[in-house]
């Protein structure tokens, strides 16, 4: 996601500055534990390091940094299994970034990616913007804590923050990861690439999705809109597409055929089911809609945009 | 509050143990930056130290500690003025306590006092248990973060935590403090002691109150009930008395006479008004009621219990 965002920013060439005016991007620093690949643009600096290392944050986040997109995270499944690692990367690193931004004194725009995992417990079928956050995973709890910091730092005027609750991004390119939601991309991506995929949840599982295209656009939109549009909280649930695993698979069959769908093996995993079922599958995103965030029209078009963007329009037969 | 809780625990002699059975209290360690006064009971150990000092927490919180009541806080007004201090005491110290409890491995019951300040922003007249938390003060944000840790540590089985959102405790004995809500006790306590008090908010200001008697009882009740009673979140809004500053003053006049009320000087303070007005003045506490938490019947009885407990039943003429 970070590399894709960077490519789109390079192409776009501008972002809103502190006054909300589009200003040209002179430099983008990509910080990750694995080196970003395939960038030749002179505006790109690649830093391969631990985001929870204060000295690194000190170095890459300077008073000249006008914008921060903080996407780094230990994903839900891993944060649940490795509690201390999750706290360190999902919470402590976020705090380091915000503290450094505060001390820089230039009030940068900071986009923090939060998640539907902030919700959990007893939820209505459609989750409203006013719903209490009772996360049922360490990842979700750490994300809420990040939201609270982003909000308080913004309220105090230390930064100009925005915490965007991303729907599950699907179809993610690349390899499966330890996110409990990894299967949502896997059951589409792997079959399209001629590979078998396991679906660890039931077909009835409700899903709240956003394609990488719309996710990237939402990050940039969330960066560029005025902070005042957020009202009394800098955290917002992004609009997404409400669907189910069954509808996703039906769309895959419509787009790519029955043989491709046969590559999905159904094998329930209680640990994944517990986490995924604690997330809401549908929202009423009045605030996000009013703020101009956009969502995908349907899952067929999400699959088609994956085939278009990542497979050069070719599906494995 | 800590000293009063300790006295009540000494008198009571027992608390629920890990299995929920009442067990006798062999030792109570009172940790505060100012030394607790007036204890001669051999079960009391007084430690005067910084609660955010890891070495101190290491020392006082041992694998033999079955229960922790964590009341220490930088109050709302001060946490707003001194951001770093608020983060250190309200958040970092809470995390230190929970981490130490986790490493001790004996799953102690930890009662964390949260606050109505966790709420803010656009609120309904009566705040339900499902209301999203959008605090409008650093104190409120730090309390929500503490709640989230208590909840996640409990969900993971590291501790058996309970985060109780206290109404404004009134009438607090002692001196005014830097809490934005300090006036709520001051406008009753000072006039009853023959001293002038300033009321910095308008008479219409809604208040959500609990007397020290009921507050202490709620802390002990919150400790003793089964963790499963909390359902999907260990944080709960405690039942309180919904009133207004005007009704509080009218009760003072009924209980102590018109001359006492004349000792209140009305002088608005915008900084206090901003914080206090961001808090809700009324709640629907279905969960807290169902869990057996009790509230005061009316403000007249709150004043009378203050006169009884703290003034030896005598009011300054």
Boltz contact constraints between the chains, C-beta under 6 A:
constraints:
  - contact:
      token1: [A, 121]
      token2: [B, 232]
      max_distance: 6.0
  - contact:
      token1: [A, 121]
      token2: [B, 233]
      max_distance: 6.0
  - contact:
      token1: [A, 122]
      token2: [B, 232]
      max_distance: 6.0
  - contact:
      token1: [A, 130]
      token2: [B, 132]
      max_distance: 6.0
  - contact:
      token1: [A, 131]
      token2: [B, 132]
      max_distance: 6.0
  - contact:
      token1: [A, 132]
      token2: [B, 130]
      max_distance: 6.0
  - contact:
      token1: [A, 132]
      token2: [B, 131]
      max_distance: 6.0
  - contact:
      token1: [A, 132]
      token2: [B, 132]
      max_distance: 6.0
  - contact:
      token1: [A, 134]
      token2: [B, 232]
      max_distance: 6.0
  - contact:
      token1: [A, 134]
      token2: [B, 233]
      max_distance: 6.0
  - contact:
      token1: [A, 138]
      token2: [B, 152]
      max_distance: 6.0
  - contact:
      token1: [A, 141]
      token2: [B, 148]
      max_distance: 6.0
  - contact:
      token1: [A, 141]
      token2: [B, 152]
      max_distance: 6.0
  - contact:
      token1: [A, 144]
      token2: [B, 148]
      max_distance: 6.0
  - contact:
      token1: [A, 145]
      token2: [B, 145]
      max_distance: 6.0
  - contact:
      token1: [A, 145]
      token2: [B, 148]
      max_distance: 6.0
  - contact:
      token1: [A, 148]
      token2: [B, 141]
      max_distance: 6.0
  - contact:
      token1: [A, 148]
      token2: [B, 144]
      max_distance: 6.0
  - contact:
      token1: [A, 148]
      token2: [B, 145]
      max_distance: 6.0
  - contact:
      token1: [A, 152]
      token2: [B, 138]
      max_distance: 6.0
  - contact:
      token1: [A, 152]
      token2: [B, 141]
      max_distance: 6.0
  - contact:
      token1: [A, 232]
      token2: [B, 121]
      max_distance: 6.0
  - contact:
      token1: [A, 232]
      token2: [B, 122]
      max_distance: 6.0
  - contact:
      token1: [A, 232]
      token2: [B, 134]
      max_distance: 6.0
  - contact:
      token1: [A, 233]
      token2: [B, 121]
      max_distance: 6.0
  - contact:
      token1: [A, 233]
      token2: [B, 134]
      max_distance: 6.0
